[in-house]
Amino acid sequence: MASKLAPTLKPFLRAQQRSLPANGHGAFIPQIRKMVFEFCDTWASSANLRTYISNHLETLARANPHVEFVVQHRGSREPVIRGFYINNRDKVICLKDFEVTGIQQKVQLLLDSSGAKIKPLKRSPVESRTEAARGIWSGLHVEEPFRI
């Protein structure tokens, strides 16, 4: 009868040590996937957006190769930019009467945004199941001691 040998260990290869891509340590996944510029050829409120597109859009596209940039004609309407994100949400910003520097700031805001819903800051920063958790009252922690 042959003696039974202990099972050999499986080799641990370097290719198995890769981590999955996720935002955090060592990885960054941009949240925006597409940006759409919509403007009118004739309206004066779109003049600064037309200037921005002709002067700055190419350098912006080269600096952000992960984003698809689309320029669309939007007749007889105010100019807008739309940001589409990987969580299937979008954000729309109206650019009526914005200067070129203001348009740059709004474009950068969409590039840096995560696409998540804007949460109100009016709420209390602490969330709990009980609305007003004040702790247990003790007669030892008041200025005047409790008397029966």
N, CA, C and O atoms as a GROMACS GRO file, in nm:
protein
  592
    1MET      N    1   0.084  -0.117   0.000
    1MET     CA    2   0.000   0.000   0.000
    1MET      C    3   0.089   0.124   0.000
    1MET      O    4   0.178   0.139   0.084
    2ALA      N    5   0.063   0.209  -0.094
    2ALA     CA    6   0.145   0.330  -0.108
    2ALA      C    7   0.104   0.433  -0.004
    2ALA      O    8  -0.014   0.450   0.026
    3SER      N    9   0.202   0.500   0.050
    3SER     CA   10   0.172   0.604   0.148
    3SER      C   11   0.117   0.728   0.077
    3SER      O   12   0.161   0.763  -0.032
    4LYS      N   13   0.023   0.790   0.140
    4LYS     CA   14  -0.040   0.908   0.080
    4LYS      C   15   0.044   1.030   0.112
    4LYS      O   16   0.072   1.058   0.229
    5LEU      N   17   0.084   1.102   0.009
    5LEU     CA   18   0.164   1.222   0.026
    5LEU      C   19   0.074   1.342   0.052
    5LEU      O   20  -0.041   1.345   0.009
    6ALA      N   21   0.129   1.439   0.122
    6ALA     CA   22   0.055   1.564   0.147
    6ALA      C   23   0.038   1.639   0.014
    6ALA      O   24   0.128   1.638  -0.069
    7PRO      N   25  -0.075   1.703  -0.005
    7PRO     CA   26  -0.097   1.775  -0.131
    7PRO      C   27   0.004   1.890  -0.144
    7PRO      O   28   0.036   1.958  -0.047
    8THR      N   29   0.051   1.909  -0.263
    8THR     CA   30   0.147   2.017  -0.286
    8THR      C   31   0.074   2.150  -0.291
    8THR      O   32  -0.044   2.157  -0.326
    9LEU      N   33   0.145   2.253  -0.256
    9LEU     CA   34   0.086   2.388  -0.259
    9LEU      C   35   0.082   2.439  -0.402
    9LEU      O   36   0.171   2.413  -0.482
   10LYS      N   37  -0.020   2.511  -0.430
   10LYS     CA   38  -0.036   2.570  -0.561
   10LYS      C   39   0.060   2.689  -0.574
   10LYS      O   40   0.071   2.767  -0.479
   11PRO      N   41   0.128   2.706  -0.686
   11PRO     CA   42   0.220   2.821  -0.699
   11PRO      C   43   0.141   2.952  -0.702
   11PRO      O   44   0.033   2.960  -0.759
   12PHE      N   45   0.198   3.053  -0.639
   12PHE     CA   46   0.136   3.186  -0.631
   12PHE      C   47   0.210   3.275  -0.730
   12PHE      O   48   0.319   3.324  -0.703
   13LEU      N   49   0.149   3.295  -0.844
   13LEU     CA   50   0.214   3.368  -0.952
   13LEU      C   51   0.196   3.519  -0.938
   13LEU      O   52   0.102   3.566  -0.874
   14ARG      N   53   0.288   3.594  -0.998
   14ARG     CA   54   0.285   3.739  -0.988
   14ARG      C   55   0.160   3.797  -1.055
   14ARG      O   56   0.108   3.899  -1.009
   15ALA      N   57   0.112   3.735  -1.160
   15ALA     CA   58  -0.005   3.785  -1.230
   15ALA      C   59  -0.130   3.781  -1.143
   15ALA      O   60  -0.225   3.855  -1.168
   16GLN      N   61  -0.132   3.696  -1.041
   16GLN     CA   62  -0.247   3.687  -0.953
   16GLN      C   63  -0.247   3.797  -0.847
   16GLN      O   64  -0.344   3.811  -0.773
   17GLN      N   65  -0.141   3.874  -0.840
   17GLN     CA   66  -0.130   3.977  -0.737
   17GLN      C   67  -0.186   4.111  -0.781
   17GLN      O   68  -0.182   4.207  -0.704
   18ARG      N   69  -0.238   4.120  -0.902
   18ARG     CA   70  -0.293   4.247  -0.950
   18ARG      C   71  -0.421   4.282  -0.877
   18ARG      O   72  -0.500   4.194  -0.842
   19SER      N   73  -0.438   4.411  -0.854
   19SER     CA   74  -0.561   4.456  -0.792
   19SER      C   75  -0.657   4.506  -0.898
   19SER      O   76  -0.616   4.545  -1.007
   20LEU      N   77  -0.784   4.504  -0.866
   20LEU     CA   78  -0.885   4.554  -0.957
   20LEU      C   79  -0.884   4.705  -0.956
   20LEU      O   80  -0.860   4.765  -0.851
   21PRO      N   81  -0.909   4.770  -1.070
   21PRO     CA   82  -0.907   4.916  -1.071
   21PRO      C   83  -1.023   4.973  -0.990
   21PRO      O   84  -1.138   4.935  -1.010
   22ALA      N   85  -0.991   5.063  -0.899
   22ALA     CA   86  -1.090   5.131  -0.817
   22ALA      C   87  -1.028   5.260  -0.766
   22ALA      O   88  -0.907   5.269  -0.751
   23ASN      N   89  -1.112   5.358  -0.739
   23ASN     CA   90  -1.060   5.483  -0.684
   23ASN      C   91  -1.006   5.457  -0.544
   23ASN      O   92  -1.070   5.390  -0.463
   24GLY      N   93  -0.891   5.510  -0.518
   24GLY     CA   94  -0.829   5.490  -0.389
   24GLY      C   95  -0.680   5.487  -0.402
   24GLY      O   96  -0.623   5.558  -0.486
   25HIS      N   97  -0.615   5.408  -0.321
   25HIS     CA   98  -0.470   5.402  -0.319
   25HIS      C   99  -0.416   5.339  -0.447
   25HIS      O  100  -0.448   5.225  -0.479
   26GLY      N  101  -0.335   5.413  -0.519
   26GLY     CA  102  -0.268   5.360  -0.636
   26GLY      C  103  -0.348   5.360  -0.764
   26GLY      O  104  -0.296   5.319  -0.868
   27ALA      N  105  -0.472   5.405  -0.761
   27ALA     CA  106  -0.552   5.405  -0.883
   27ALA      C  107  -0.648   5.523  -0.880
   27ALA      O  108  -0.692   5.566  -0.773
   28PHE      N  109  -0.679   5.575  -0.997
   28PHE     CA  110  -0.779   5.680  -1.008
   28PHE      C  111  -0.858   5.658  -1.136
   28PHE      O  112  -0.800   5.650  -1.245
   29ILE      N  113  -0.989   5.649  -1.125
   29ILE     CA  114  -1.076   5.633  -1.240
   29ILE      C  115  -1.156   5.762  -1.254
   29ILE      O  116  -1.237   5.794  -1.166
   30PRO      N  117  -1.136   5.837  -1.362
   30PRO     CA  118  -1.214   5.960  -1.380
   30PRO      C  119  -1.363   5.927  -1.392
   30PRO      O  120  -1.400   5.831  -1.460
   31GLN      N  121  -1.446   6.006  -1.327
   31GLN     CA  122  -1.589   5.976  -1.323
   31GLN      C  123  -1.663   6.026  -1.446
   31GLN      O  124  -1.768   5.971  -1.481
   32ILE      N  125  -1.611   6.129  -1.513
   32ILE     CA  126  -1.680   6.183  -1.630
   32ILE      C  127  -1.640   6.103  -1.754
   32ILE      O  128  -1.523   6.068  -1.770
   33ARG      N  129  -1.738   6.076  -1.841
   33ARG     CA  130  -1.706   6.001  -1.962
   33ARG      C  131  -1.734   6.080  -2.089
   33ARG      O  132  -1.675   6.052  -2.192
   34LYS      N  133  -1.824   6.181  -2.083
   34LYS     CA  134  -1.860   6.256  -2.203
   34LYS      C  135  -1.901   6.397  -2.164
   34LYS      O  136  -1.966   6.418  -2.062
   35MET      N  137  -1.862   6.495  -2.247
   35MET     CA  138  -1.902   6.633  -2.225
   35MET      C  139  -1.955   6.689  -2.356
   35MET      O  140  -1.889   6.682  -2.460
   36VAL      N  141  -2.076   6.745  -2.352
   36VAL     CA  142  -2.143   6.796  -2.471
   36VAL      C  143  -2.158   6.947  -2.458
   36VAL      O  144  -2.214   6.996  -2.361
   37PHE      N  145  -2.107   7.021  -2.558
   37PHE     CA  146  -2.122   7.167  -2.565
   37PHE      C  147  -2.233   7.195  -2.666
   37PHE      O  148  -2.224   7.153  -2.781
   38GLU      N  149  -2.337   7.267  -2.624
   38GLU     CA  150  -2.448   7.300  -2.713
   38GLU      C  151  -2.460   7.451  -2.719
   38GLU      O  152  -2.466   7.518  -2.615
   39PHE      N  153  -2.466   7.507  -2.841
   39PHE     CA  154  -2.470   7.652  -2.858
   39PHE      C  155  -2.552   7.688  -2.981
   39PHE      O  156  -2.584   7.602  -3.063
   40CYS      N  157  -2.585   7.817  -2.994
   40CYS     CA  158  -2.657   7.870  -3.108
   40CYS      C  159  -2.561   7.958  -3.189
   40CYS      O  160  -2.479   8.029  -3.132
   41ASP      N  161  -2.573   7.952  -3.322
   41ASP     CA  162  -2.484   8.031  -3.408
   41ASP      C  163  -2.516   8.179  -3.407
   41ASP      O  164  -2.429   8.261  -3.433
   42THR      N  165  -2.640   8.215  -3.379
   42THR     CA  166  -2.681   8.354  -3.396
   42THR      C  167  -2.701   8.430  -3.266
   42THR      O  168  -2.686   8.552  -3.265
   43TRP      N  169  -2.733   8.365  -3.160
   43TRP     CA  170  -2.763   8.437  -3.036
   43TRP      C  171  -2.636   8.494  -2.973
   43TRP      O  172  -2.530   8.432  -2.976
   44ALA      N  173  -2.650   8.614  -2.917
   44ALA     CA  174  -2.536   8.682  -2.856
   44ALA      C  175  -2.493   8.615  -2.726
   44ALA      O  176  -2.376   8.626  -2.687
   45SER      N  177  -2.584   8.545  -2.658
   45SER     CA  178  -2.548   8.479  -2.532
   45SER      C  179  -2.454   8.361  -2.555
   45SER      O  180  -2.388   8.315  -2.462
   46SER      N  181  -2.447   8.312  -2.679
   46SER     CA  182  -2.357   8.201  -2.712
   46SER      C  183  -2.221   8.247  -2.764
   46SER      O  184  -2.137   8.163  -2.795
   47ALA      N  185  -2.199   8.377  -2.775
   47ALA     CA  186  -2.076   8.428  -2.837
   47ALA      C  187  -1.952   8.384  -2.759
   47ALA      O  188  -1.853   8.342  -2.819
   48ASN      N  189  -1.957   8.392  -2.628
   48ASN     CA  190  -1.839   8.354  -2.548
   48ASN      C  191  -1.814   8.203  -2.553
   48ASN      O  192  -1.699   8.160  -2.550
   49LEU      N  193  -1.919   8.123  -2.562
   49LEU     CA  194  -1.900   7.979  -2.575
   49LEU      C  195  -1.840   7.945  -2.710
   49LEU      O  196  -1.754   7.857  -2.719
   50ARG      N  197  -1.883   8.015  -2.817
   50ARG     CA  198  -1.823   7.993  -2.948
   50ARG      C  199  -1.674   8.029  -2.946
   50ARG      O  200  -1.593   7.959  -3.007
   51THR      N  201  -1.639   8.137  -2.877
   51THR     CA  202  -1.499   8.177  -2.863
   51THR      C  203  -1.421   8.071  -2.786
   51THR      O  204  -1.309   8.036  -2.823
   52TYR      N  205  -1.481   8.019  -2.678
   52TYR     CA  206  -1.415   7.916  -2.598
   52TYR      C  207  -1.391   7.790  -2.681
   52TYR      O  208  -1.284   7.729  -2.673
   53ILE      N  209  -1.490   7.751  -2.759
   53ILE     CA  210  -1.477   7.630  -2.841
   53ILE      C  211  -1.366   7.646  -2.944
   53ILE      O  212  -1.287   7.554  -2.966
   54SER      N  213  -1.360   7.763  -3.009
   54SER     CA  214  -1.259   7.783  -3.114
   54SER      C  215  -1.119   7.798  -3.058
   54SER      O  216  -1.022   7.762  -3.125
   55ASN      N  217  -1.104   7.849  -2.936
   55ASN     CA  218  -0.970   7.878  -2.882
   55ASN      C  219  -0.918   7.774  -2.782
   55ASN      O  220  -0.798   7.751  -2.776
   56HIS      N  221  -1.006   7.713  -2.703
   56HIS     CA  222  -0.960   7.633  -2.590
   56HIS      C  223  -0.998   7.485  -2.594
   56HIS      O  224  -0.942   7.405  -2.519
   57LEU      N  225  -1.093   7.447  -2.678
   57LEU     CA  226  -1.145   7.310  -2.671
   57LEU      C  227  -1.043   7.205  -2.714
   57LEU      O  228  -1.041   7.095  -2.659
   58GLU      N  229  -0.959   7.237  -2.810
   58GLU     CA  230  -0.860   7.139  -2.856
   58GLU      C  231  -0.758   7.108  -2.746
   58GLU      O  232  -0.724   6.991  -2.726
   59THR      N  233  -0.710   7.210  -2.676
   59THR     CA  234  -0.614   7.185  -2.568
   59THR      C  235  -0.681   7.110  -2.452
   59THR      O  236  -0.619   7.026  -2.387
   60LEU      N  237  -0.809   7.141  -2.428
   60LEU     CA  238  -0.882   7.069  -2.323
   60LEU      C  239  -0.897   6.922  -2.359
   60LEU      O  240  -0.882   6.835  -2.273
   61ALA      N  241  -0.926   6.894  -2.485
   61ALA     CA  242  -0.943   6.755  -2.529
   61ALA      C  243  -0.810   6.679  -2.523
   61ALA      O  244  -0.808   6.560  -2.490
   62ARG      N  245  -0.700   6.746  -2.555
   62ARG     CA  246  -0.569   6.680  -2.545
   62ARG      C  247  -0.530   6.655  -2.400
   62ARG      O  248  -0.463   6.555  -2.371
   63ALA      N  249  -0.569   6.742  -2.311
   63ALA     CA  250  -0.536   6.725  -2.169
   63ALA      C  251  -0.623   6.618  -2.102
   63ALA      O  252  -0.583   6.562  -2.000
   64ASN      N  253  -0.740   6.589  -2.159
   64ASN     CA  254  -0.833   6.492  -2.100
   64ASN      C  255  -0.871   6.387  -2.205
   64ASN      O  256  -0.983   6.390  -2.256
   65PRO      N  257  -0.781   6.294  -2.237
   65PRO     CA  258  -0.811   6.195  -2.341
   65PRO      C  259  -0.918   6.093  -2.300
   65PRO      O  260  -0.971   6.023  -2.386
   66HIS      N  261  -0.949   6.083  -2.172
   66HIS     CA  262  -1.049   5.988  -2.125
   66HIS      C  263  -1.192   6.039  -2.144
   66HIS      O  264  -1.288   5.965  -2.123
   67VAL      N  265  -1.207   6.166  -2.184
   67VAL     CA  266  -1.340   6.226  -2.198
   67VAL      C  267  -1.372   6.243  -2.346
   67VAL      O  268  -1.288   6.288  -2.423
   68GLU      N  269  -1.494   6.206  -2.384
   68GLU     CA  270  -1.540   6.229  -2.520
   68GLU      C  271  -1.603   6.368  -2.526
   68GLU      O  272  -1.695   6.397  -2.450
   69PHE      N  273  -1.553   6.455  -2.614
   69PHE     CA  274  -1.604   6.591  -2.628
   69PHE      C  275  -1.690   6.599  -2.754
   69PHE      O  276  -1.647   6.558  -2.862
   70VAL      N  277  -1.812   6.652  -2.739
   70VAL     CA  278  -1.906   6.664  -2.850
   70VAL      C  279  -1.952   6.809  -2.856
   70VAL      O  280  -1.986   6.869  -2.754
   71VAL      N  281  -1.953   6.867  -2.978
   71VAL     CA  282  -2.003   7.002  -3.000
   71VAL      C  283  -2.128   6.991  -3.086
   71VAL      O  284  -2.124   6.936  -3.196
   72GLN      N  285  -2.240   7.044  -3.034
   72GLN     CA  286  -2.366   7.035  -3.106
   72GLN      C  287  -2.427   7.173  -3.127
   72GLN      O  288  -2.414   7.261  -3.042
   73HIS      N  289  -2.493   7.189  -3.240
   73HIS     CA  290  -2.567   7.312  -3.266
   73HIS      C  291  -2.702   7.300  -3.196
   73HIS      O  292  -2.768   7.197  -3.205
   74ARG      N  293  -2.741   7.406  -3.127
   74ARG     CA  294  -2.869   7.408  -3.056
   74ARG      C  295  -2.937   7.538  -3.096
   74ARG      O  296  -2.917   7.641  -3.031
   75GLY      N  297  -3.017   7.535  -3.199
   75GLY     CA  298  -3.075   7.655  -3.256
   75GLY      C  299  -3.174   7.724  -3.166
   75GLY      O  300  -3.260   7.660  -3.104
   76SER      N  301  -3.162   7.856  -3.158
   76SER     CA  302  -3.256   7.944  -3.085
   76SER      C  303  -3.274   7.904  -2.939
   76SER      O  304  -3.385   7.911  -2.886
   77ARG      N  305  -3.167   7.863  -2.876
   77ARG     CA  306  -3.170   7.828  -2.733
   77ARG      C  307  -3.044   7.879  -2.666
   77ARG      O  308  -2.946   7.914  -2.734
   78GLU      N  309  -3.046   7.883  -2.534
   78GLU     CA  310  -2.930   7.928  -2.457
   78GLU      C  311  -2.821   7.822  -2.460
   78GLU      O  312  -2.850   7.703  -2.474
   79PRO      N  313  -2.695   7.863  -2.449
   79PRO     CA  314  -2.586   7.765  -2.451
   79PRO      C  315  -2.578   7.686  -2.320
   79PRO      O  316  -2.596   7.742  -2.212
   80VAL      N  317  -2.550   7.556  -2.331
   80VAL     CA  318  -2.535   7.470  -2.213
   80VAL      C  319  -2.419   7.375  -2.235
   80VAL      O  320  -2.379   7.347  -2.348
   81ILE      N  321  -2.366   7.325  -2.124
   81ILE     CA  322  -2.273   7.211  -2.130
   81ILE      C  323  -2.333   7.100  -2.045
   81ILE      O  324  -2.389   7.124  -1.938
   82ARG      N  325  -2.320   6.978  -2.094
   82ARG     CA  326  -2.372   6.861  -2.023
   82ARG      C  327  -2.256   6.767  -1.995
   82ARG      O  328  -2.175   6.737  -2.083
   83GLY      N  329  -2.249   6.722  -1.872
   83GLY     CA  330  -2.149   6.623  -1.834
   83GLY      C  331  -2.218   6.490  -1.808
   83GLY      O  332  -2.311   6.483  -1.728
   84PHE      N  333  -2.172   6.385  -1.874
   84PHE     CA  334  -2.227   6.250  -1.855
   84PHE      C  335  -2.124   6.168  -1.778
   84PHE      O  336  -2.006   6.169  -1.813
   85TYR      N  337  -2.168   6.098  -1.675
   85TYR     CA  338  -2.078   6.030  -1.583
   85TYR      C  339  -2.096   5.879  -1.591
   85TYR      O  340  -2.194   5.830  -1.648
   86ILE      N  341  -2.000   5.804  -1.535
   86ILE     CA  342  -2.003   5.659  -1.544
   86ILE      C  343  -2.109   5.597  -1.454
   86ILE      O  344  -2.138   5.478  -1.467
   87ASN      N  345  -2.168   5.674  -1.364
   87ASN     CA  346  -2.277   5.621  -1.281
   87ASN      C  347  -2.413   5.650  -1.344
   87ASN      O  348  -2.516   5.647  -1.276
   88ASN      N  349  -2.414   5.677  -1.476
   88ASN     CA  350  -2.536   5.700  -1.555
   88ASN      C  351  -2.615   5.822  -1.511
   88ASN      O  352  -2.737   5.826  -1.526
   89ARG      N  353  -2.548   5.921  -1.457
   89ARG     CA  354  -2.610   6.049  -1.423
   89ARG      C  355  -2.551   6.156  -1.514
   89ARG      O  356  -2.447   6.135  -1.576
   90ASP      N  357  -2.617   6.270  -1.522
   90ASP     CA  358  -2.563   6.381  -1.599
   90ASP      C  359  -2.588   6.511  -1.524
   90ASP      O  360  -2.679   6.520  -1.442
   91LYS      N  361  -2.505   6.610  -1.554
   91LYS     CA  362  -2.520   6.743  -1.495
   91LYS      C  363  -2.521   6.842  -1.609
   91LYS      O  364  -2.440   6.833  -1.702
   92VAL      N  365  -2.613   6.938  -1.603
   92VAL     CA  366  -2.630   7.037  -1.707
   92VAL      C  367  -2.608   7.175  -1.646
   92VAL      O  368  -2.665   7.206  -1.541
   93ILE      N  369  -2.526   7.258  -1.711
   93ILE     CA  370  -2.498   7.393  -1.664
   93ILE      C  371  -2.529   7.488  -1.779
   93ILE      O  372  -2.476   7.472  -1.889
   94CYS      N  373  -2.614   7.587  -1.754
   94CYS     CA  374  -2.646   7.690  -1.852
   94CYS      C  375  -2.533   7.793  -1.852
   94CYS      O  376  -2.487   7.836  -1.747
   95LEU      N  377  -2.489   7.831  -1.971
   95LEU     CA  378  -2.376   7.924  -1.984
   95LEU      C  379  -2.418   8.059  -2.039
   95LEU      O  380  -2.337   8.128  -2.102
   96LYS      N  381  -2.541   8.099  -2.016
   96LYS     CA  382  -2.591   8.226  -2.068
   96LYS      C  383  -2.510   8.342  -2.012
   96LYS      O  384  -2.500   8.358  -1.890
   97ASP      N  385  -2.453   8.423  -2.100
   97ASP     CA  386  -2.377   8.545  -2.066
   97ASP      C  387  -2.256   8.519  -1.977
   97ASP      O  388  -2.215   8.609  -1.904
   98PHE      N  389  -2.198   8.400  -1.981
   98PHE     CA  390  -2.074   8.372  -1.908
   98PHE      C  391  -1.956   8.423  -1.988
   98PHE      O  392  -1.956   8.417  -2.111
   99GLU      N  393  -1.856   8.474  -1.918
   99GLU     CA  394  -1.730   8.509  -1.983
   99GLU      C  395  -1.651   8.381  -2.010
   99GLU      O  396  -1.687   8.274  -1.960
  100VAL      N  397  -1.543   8.391  -2.088
  100VAL     CA  398  -1.464   8.273  -2.123
  100VAL      C  399  -1.402   8.212  -1.998
  100VAL      O  400  -1.395   8.089  -1.986
  101THR      N  401  -1.356   8.295  -1.906
  101THR     CA  402  -1.297   8.242  -1.782
  101THR      C  403  -1.402   8.171  -1.696
  101THR      O  404  -1.372   8.071  -1.631
  102GLY      N  405  -1.524   8.223  -1.696
  102GLY     CA  406  -1.634   8.156  -1.624
  102GLY      C  407  -1.669   8.023  -1.686
  102GLY      O  408  -1.702   7.927  -1.616
  103ILE      N  409  -1.662   8.017  -1.820
  103ILE     CA  410  -1.688   7.890  -1.889
  103ILE      C  411  -1.579   7.789  -1.854
  103ILE      O  412  -1.609   7.671  -1.834
  104GLN      N  413  -1.453   7.835  -1.846
  104GLN     CA  414  -1.343   7.745  -1.807
  104GLN      C  415  -1.366   7.689  -1.668
  104GLN      O  416  -1.340   7.572  -1.643
  105GLN      N  417  -1.413   7.774  -1.576
  105GLN     CA  418  -1.438   7.728  -1.440
  105GLN      C  419  -1.550   7.624  -1.435
  105GLN      O  420  -1.541   7.526  -1.362
  106LYS      N  421  -1.656   7.646  -1.513
  106LYS     CA  422  -1.767   7.550  -1.513
  106LYS      C  423  -1.727   7.418  -1.579
  106LYS      O  424  -1.770   7.312  -1.536
  107VAL      N  425  -1.644   7.425  -1.684
  107VAL     CA  426  -1.596   7.302  -1.747
  107VAL      C  427  -1.510   7.225  -1.649
  107VAL      O  428  -1.522   7.102  -1.639
  108GLN      N  429  -1.423   7.295  -1.576
  108GLN     CA  430  -1.339   7.228  -1.476
  108GLN      C  431  -1.423   7.170  -1.363
  108GLN      O  432  -1.390   7.064  -1.309
  109LEU      N  433  -1.532   7.239  -1.328
  109LEU     CA  434  -1.623   7.187  -1.225
  109LEU      C  435  -1.684   7.055  -1.270
  109LEU      O  436  -1.694   6.961  -1.191
  110LEU      N  437  -1.726   7.047  -1.397
  110LEU     CA  438  -1.782   6.921  -1.447
  110LEU      C  439  -1.677   6.812  -1.456
  110LEU      O  440  -1.706   6.695  -1.429
  111LEU      N  441  -1.554   6.849  -1.493
  111LEU     CA  442  -1.447   6.748  -1.502
  111LEU      C  443  -1.412   6.692  -1.364
  111LEU      O  444  -1.382   6.573  -1.352
  112ASP      N  445  -1.416   6.775  -1.262
  112ASP     CA  446  -1.378   6.733  -1.127
  112ASP      C  447  -1.493   6.668  -1.050
  112ASP      O  448  -1.471   6.604  -0.948
  113SER      N  449  -1.615   6.684  -1.099
  113SER     CA  450  -1.732   6.635  -1.027
  113SER      C  451  -1.743   6.483  -1.040
  113SER      O  452  -1.689   6.423  -1.133
  114SER      N  453  -1.812   6.422  -0.944
  114SER     CA  454  -1.828   6.277  -0.946
  114SER      C  455  -1.957   6.232  -1.011
  114SER      O  456  -1.972   6.114  -1.041
  115GLY      N  457  -2.050   6.324  -1.034
  115GLY     CA  458  -2.178   6.286  -1.091
  115GLY      C  459  -2.280   6.246  -0.987
  115GLY      O  460  -2.394   6.218  -1.020
  116ALA      N  461  -2.240   6.243  -0.861
  116ALA     CA  462  -2.333   6.206  -0.754
  116ALA      C  463  -2.431   6.320  -0.729
  116ALA      O  464  -2.404   6.435  -0.762
  117LYS      N  465  -2.543   6.286  -0.669
  117LYS     CA  466  -2.642   6.386  -0.635
  117LYS      C  467  -2.584   6.485  -0.535
  117LYS      O  468  -2.502   6.449  -0.451
  118ILE      N  469  -2.626   6.609  -0.546
  118ILE     CA  470  -2.581   6.710  -0.452
  118ILE      C  471  -2.660   6.692  -0.323
  118ILE      O  472  -2.783   6.693  -0.323
  119LYS      N  473  -2.588   6.677  -0.213
  119LYS     CA  474  -2.652   6.655  -0.085
  119LYS      C  475  -2.665   6.789  -0.012
  119LYS      O  476  -2.571   6.868  -0.012
  120PRO      N  477  -2.780   6.815   0.050
  120PRO     CA  478  -2.797   6.942   0.121
  120PRO      C  479  -2.708   6.947   0.245
  120PRO      O  480  -2.688   6.847   0.313
  121LEU      N  481  -2.657   7.067   0.274
  121LEU     CA  482  -2.571   7.085   0.390
  121LEU      C  483  -2.650   7.131   0.513
  121LEU      O  484  -2.591   7.155   0.618
  122LYS      N  485  -2.782   7.142   0.501
  122LYS     CA  486  -2.863   7.190   0.612
  122LYS      C  487  -2.879   7.086   0.721
  122LYS      O  488  -2.902   7.120   0.837
  123ARG      N  489  -2.865   6.960   0.684
  123ARG     CA  490  -2.881   6.854   0.782
  123ARG      C  491  -2.769   6.857   0.885
  123ARG      O  492  -2.662   6.913   0.863
  124SER      N  493  -2.798   6.795   0.998
  124SER     CA  494  -2.693   6.783   1.099
  124SER      C  495  -2.589   6.683   1.047
  124SER      O  496  -2.625   6.587   0.979
  125PRO      N  497  -2.461   6.704   1.079
  125PRO     CA  498  -2.359   6.615   1.027
  125PRO      C  499  -2.363   6.473   1.084
  125PRO      O  500  -2.306   6.382   1.024
  126VAL      N  501  -2.430   6.453   1.197
  126VAL     CA  502  -2.438   6.322   1.259
  126VAL      C  503  -2.569   6.257   1.220
  126VAL      O  504  -2.675   6.317   1.236
  127GLU      N  505  -2.562   6.135   1.169
  127GLU     CA  506  -2.683   6.062   1.134
  127GLU      C  507  -2.699   5.945   1.230
  127GLU      O  508  -2.605   5.870   1.255
  128SER      N  509  -2.819   5.931   1.283
  128SER     CA  510  -2.846   5.820   1.374
  128SER      C  511  -2.991   5.779   1.359
  128SER      O  512  -3.069   5.847   1.293
  129ARG      N  513  -3.027   5.667   1.421
  129ARG     CA  514  -3.165   5.620   1.413
  129ARG      C  515  -3.257   5.705   1.498
  129ARG      O  516  -3.374   5.723   1.464
  130THR      N  517  -3.206   5.757   1.609
  130THR     CA  518  -3.286   5.844   1.694
  130THR      C  519  -3.247   5.988   1.664
  130THR      O  520  -3.129   6.021   1.659
  131GLU      N  521  -3.347   6.073   1.643
  131GLU     CA  522  -3.321   6.210   1.600
  131GLU      C  523  -3.246   6.291   1.706
  131GLU      O  524  -3.151   6.362   1.673
  132ALA      N  525  -3.287   6.282   1.833
  132ALA     CA  526  -3.227   6.366   1.936
  132ALA      C  527  -3.169   6.278   2.046
  132ALA      O  528  -3.228   6.267   2.153
  133ALA      N  529  -3.056   6.218   2.021
  133ALA     CA  530  -2.992   6.136   2.122
  133ALA      C  531  -2.913   6.228   2.213
  133ALA      O  532  -2.813   6.286   2.172
  134ARG      N  533  -2.958   6.241   2.337
  134ARG     CA  534  -2.894   6.334   2.430
  134ARG      C  535  -2.820   6.263   2.544
  134ARG      O  536  -2.759   6.328   2.628
  135GLY      N  537  -2.826   6.134   2.546
  135GLY     CA  538  -2.761   6.063   2.655
  135GLY      C  539  -2.852   6.046   2.775
  135GLY      O  540  -2.968   6.086   2.772
  136ILE      N  541  -2.798   5.988   2.880
  136ILE     CA  542  -2.874   5.960   3.001
  136ILE      C  543  -2.853   6.075   3.099
  136ILE      O  544  -2.741   6.120   3.122
  137TRP      N  545  -2.966   6.123   3.157
  137TRP     CA  546  -2.956   6.234   3.252
  137TRP      C  547  -2.904   6.181   3.384
  137TRP      O  548  -2.942   6.074   3.431
  138SER      N  549  -2.815   6.259   3.441
  138SER     CA  550  -2.762   6.223   3.573
  138SER      C  551  -2.767   6.346   3.662
  138SER      O  552  -2.732   6.456   3.619
  139GLY      N  553  -2.809   6.326   3.785
  139GLY     CA  554  -2.814   6.436   3.880
  139GLY      C  555  -2.677   6.481   3.924
  139GLY      O  556  -2.665   6.588   3.985
  140LEU      N  557  -2.573   6.404   3.896
  140LEU     CA  558  -2.438   6.442   3.937
  140LEU      C  559  -2.374   6.542   3.842
  140LEU      O  560  -2.271   6.601   3.875
  141HIS      N  561  -2.433   6.562   3.723
  141HIS     CA  562  -2.372   6.649   3.624
  141HIS      C  563  -2.442   6.782   3.607
  141HIS      O  564  -2.430   6.845   3.502
  142VAL      N  565  -2.514   6.826   3.707
  142VAL     CA  566  -2.582   6.955   3.701
  142VAL      C  567  -2.522   7.046   3.806
  142VAL      O  568  -2.459   7.002   3.902
  143GLU      N  569  -2.543   7.177   3.784
  143GLU     CA  570  -2.485   7.273   3.878
  143GLU      C  571  -2.545   7.259   4.017
  143GLU      O  572  -2.472   7.258   4.117
  144GLU      N  573  -2.678   7.248   4.025
  144GLU     CA  574  -2.743   7.232   4.154
  144GLU      C  575  -2.779   7.084   4.170
  144GLU      O  576  -2.843   7.028   4.082
  145PRO      N  577  -2.740   7.020   4.278
  145PRO     CA  578  -2.768   6.877   4.294
  145PRO      C  579  -2.920   6.851   4.299
  145PRO      O  580  -2.998   6.936   4.342
  146PHE      N  581  -2.956   6.734   4.256
  146PHE     CA  582  -3.098   6.694   4.252
  146PHE      C  583  -3.147   6.663   4.393
  146PHE      O  584  -3.081   6.590   4.467
  147ARG      N  585  -3.264   6.720   4.429
  147ARG     CA  586  -3.320   6.697   4.562
  147ARG      C  587  -3.458   6.634   4.547
  147ARG      O  588  -3.536   6.669   4.458
  148ILE      N  589  -3.486   6.541   4.634
  148ILE     CA  590  -3.616   6.474   4.632
  148ILE      C  591  -3.711   6.542   4.726
  148ILE      O  592  -3.826   6.501   4.738
   0.00000   0.00000   0.00000
